[in-house]
Amino acid sequence: MSRKLTPEDLQNESEFELLTEVSHQKLRDFVVEQITEERYLIRIYSIYQVIMMIIFAFLLTRGIVLVFNGHSETLINVGLAVIFSFSALIIVHELLHALAYMITGAKKISFGAIPKKFIFYALADRQVIAKRAFHVVALTPFVVVKLICLIGIISFYNDQIMYFYLSIMCLHSLFCAGDIAMLAFYRIHKGKEIYNFDDKNEGKTYFYTRKLEI
């Protein structure tokens, strides 16, 4: 069984090279940069996100129209989904990141937020995360919330509560954009053996790649 890498191992310039360091205060700038540089993954997710927003706009419009016809249930469920999504779902999303960190073997997990920028994140302080583990951490909230919503939609297909689950599924696509952009970083550096670690005290995330043997 190979020894687990430490941040000190990554800082060994003879074996690893620093790709980039990201300040948590500038996470949005980093996300925008990946969206600008990477095409394939971002294009696919953008199409998905547009579809989700069209569906949500339809649900909201339908709910408003039905209110004028004396039926408020649809709008109530959509409204509850909005309230839930921009409150409890944020916590659920980050807890799922934390759970994925624990499953992949990381410890010292904590959370951060930049309320003014509506940015929330989970981090594993000074725990080296390999490429595959990072993908698991990034995708867990998307996959889990999507599955729960689909189960709710199918289970309550003929009930008004279906609109609650469908609305949450649509809105959650907005929350996952940053996670997808982080994965885009790996596609930009496709073929490289990438590791990263968070430093809570410095408020930064470091990305390293193993140097190729000549």
N, C-alpha and C positions, 0 to 999 in steps of 0.2 A: 504494500500500500504506500503510495507516494506521500511525501510530507506536504502538509498544507502550506501554501505560500503565505508570507506575511508582507505587510507594506515595506518593510526593510529589504526583503528579497527583491521586490519590484524596483526599488531605488538603486539596485546594483547595476550600474551603467554598463558593465561588461556583458550582462545577459538580457537586460530589458531597456526599452526606450520609451520615454514619456511621449504619448500621443497628444494629450491635451489635459488641462485642468479646468474644471468648471466651478465657478463660484455659485453657491446656492442662491445668492442674491441676483444672479444673472442667468438663472435657469431658462427663463423665457427667451433670452437672446440666443442661448445655445440651441433651444428647440427650433427657433426660427431659422437658424443657420442650417440645421440638418434638413429641414423642410425645403429650403432653397437649393441645397446641394444634391440631395438624393431624389430620384425620380420614381422608380418602380414601386416601391413599398408605399411611398407617400401618395402616389396617384391612386393606387388601389384603395387605400384607406380614405382618401378624399372622396372618392366615388361612394363608398359605403356611408360616409358621414353625411354627404348631400342627400342620399336616399333616406337616411334616418331623419334628417331635418324636414324633408318634404312630407314624410309620414306624420311627424309631430305637428307640422303646420296644418295638415289636413285634419288631424284629430282635434286640434284647438279650434279651428274654424267650424268643424262639425259640431263641437260642443256648444259654441256660441250660437250657431243657427238653431240648434235644438232647444236652447233656453227660450228663444222667442216663440217656440211652438209648445212651451209648457213642460219641457223635459230637461231637467238640470243634471241628471245623473252623470252623463258623459263629461260635462265640464267640471263637475266636482271631482271626478276621478283623475282627470288630467291635471287639475289644480293641486290635488293632493300629491300627485306624482312630482310636480314641480317643487313643492315644498319639501318633500322627502329627498329629492335628488340634490337640492342645494343645502341640505343640512345633514341628515343621518347617512345618506349615501356616500358623502365625502369621507366620513369616518369608516364606513364599511370598506370603501375602496382602499384606503391606506392600511387598514387592518389585514386585508387580503394580501397586500404587498408584504406586510410583516410576517404573515403566516408562511408565505412562499420563501421568504428569507430563512425562516426557521427550518423549513423542510429541506432547504438546500444546505443546511449546516451552519448558517450564520448566527452570531450571537450579538449582544450589545445593541439591540434594535431600539431605535427611538424615532421620534417624529418631529417634523419642522413645518413651519408655515410662514408665508409672507402674505398676510391678509389683504394688504393694499393691492397686490397683484393677483389675488385669488389663486395662490399657488400653495399646494400642500404636498408633503412628501414624507416617505419613510426612508430611513437609512440604517445601515449596519456599520457602526463606528469601527473603522480600521480593520474591517474584515474583507479579505481579498475574495472577489467574486469572479468566477470564470465565465466565459462567454455563454455556455449552455445554461448555467444557473441564472445568469442575468436575464436571459430570455424568459425563463420560468417566472422570475420575479415580476418582470414587466408585463407579461401576458395574463397572469393569474386573475387579476380583477376583471379584465375584459371577458375572459372565458367563463368564470364563475357567475358573474352578474348576468351575462348573456344567457347561460343555461337556465338560471333561476327564472328569468323573465320569460323565456320560451316555455318553460314548464307551466308558469302561471297563465300565459296566453292560451296554451292548449287546454289546461285544466278548466279555465273559466271562459271558454270560447263563446258561449251563449249568455254570458253574464257581463254586466257593466264594468265589473272590476277588471276585466280584460284590458280596458283602456288604461288602467293604472299601470299594469305591467308593461304594456306596449309603450307608454309614454316614458317610463323609466329606461327601457332599453334604448329608446331614441336619444334621450338626454345624456345617458352614460357614455355615448360615443364621444361627446365633447370632453369628458374627463380623461379619456384614454388617448387623446391626441398627443399629449406629452410623452406617454409611454411608447407609442409607436415611433415618434420622432427620435427617442433614445435608441430604439432598435435600428433606425435608419443610419445611425452613426456606425453601427457594425457592418451594414451593407456598403457604406462608403469605404470602409477599410476591410472589405471582403478578402478572405484568405489569410488575414493576420490572426495570430493567437493573442487575443486581447483579454486583459484582466483589469479590474477596477477596484477601488476602495474609497469609502467615504471617510472624511476626517471631520468629525463633529465640531471640534474646537476651532479648526480653521474655517469651517463652513464651506468646504470644497469637496469635489469628487475628482479623483485622478484616474486617468485611463492610460494603461501601459500596454506595450506589445513586446513579445519575446523577439529578440534579434535573430535574424536568420544566420545560420552557421555558414561560413564561407569556406 
